[in-house]
Amino acid sequence: MIPTIRSSVLRGVRYSHHAANTVVPPVRGSVQDVPTFMKAIGRSCEDVAGKFETWEQLFTTNSRVMKTDMGINTKQRKYILSWVERYRKGVEPQAISTPKPKKK
């Protein structure tokens, strides 16, 4: 391949996965808004529910914005984003408790 064409193709492949994550699923089941979603997933996420103004904002906000603009800590960001992706795939939200450390 010509070097310039090759680099443009690789750049397109590298950044193409971001467009797929912007799909905003419709509300369904018992989840009708952001506070209900956050309460359903548990782990005190209902405390940060007020930082998301709309359903669309919840599904389009990335980790960097959650950290810098919203001040959400790392564990909650990862947990929220994992549930956002699961909800997109059709999984109904439910609380998953944190594993307790094993005694030695």
Order of alpha helices (4+ residues) and beta strands (2+ residues): alpha-alpha-alpha-alpha-alpha-alpha
